[in-house]
């Protein structure tokens, strides 16, 4: 495995030397699949605020996304951004009940087991612009602004029964359907057509790490 990684790194550096001299130009189009880091809030803002200490995390600790960008001019790119998140928690609640049994003349204690699972799925579809303020053959940096549509589905499952499956796409306690993001991004070109990308911002997931392919 170590040898394979070393070969890939050597190939990347060689590719930079051979092909990394042309800058990403006007009219070029890029596709950028990425992962986004999300806060590990085990409650995930779903269901009741009660979060037991023995709760288990459900879903993915990252968001999955893909961006497409068209470079209108050297310092301006138009883009679309699709992002998916699935996060939640599950736990078991044990409740003890005591009732009087007239047949035996004694109190009987019973234990009720309830298995809970609460999840939140979010889909974001946004359009926006990248404004490049630093461009070289090997490195680009930019500011970004995006706005679009957010779709949220929150579910609670209690003892294998879905108690509140709803699609929330309106005002209310489950959020506004419009989403926005502003941030700063960087692109490190390994070759003329391949770059590692990072982006930090406010809105959606705070940090993105991806691999961009330019056409």
Number of C-alpha atoms within 10 A of each C-alpha: 6 7 8 9 10 11 11 12 13 12 14 16 14 14 16 19 13 11 16 19 14 12 17 23 15 14 14 15 18 19 17 20 19 22 20 22 17 17 10 13 12 19 22 21 15 19 16 9 9 7 14 14 7 10 17 14 20 17 14 14 18 20 22 20 21 17 19 19 23 21 19 15 14 16 17 19 22 18 21 18 19 17 21 19 21 19 25 26 22 21 17 16 12 10 10 9 10 10 10 11 10 8 6 8 8 10 11 11 10 11 10 9 12 13 14 18 23 24 23 21 17 16 18 21 20 20 19 18 21 23 18 19 12 11 16 13 16 18 17 20 21 20 18 22 19 20 19 17 16 22 19 19 17 22 19 23 16 17 13 11 11 13 11 12 11 11 13 17 16 14 9 8 7 15 14 15 15 15 17 18 19 19 17 18 20 20 20 18 27 21 24 21 17 22 22 17 21 19 22 20 17 13 15 21 20 16 21 21 19 19 18 23 17 18 14
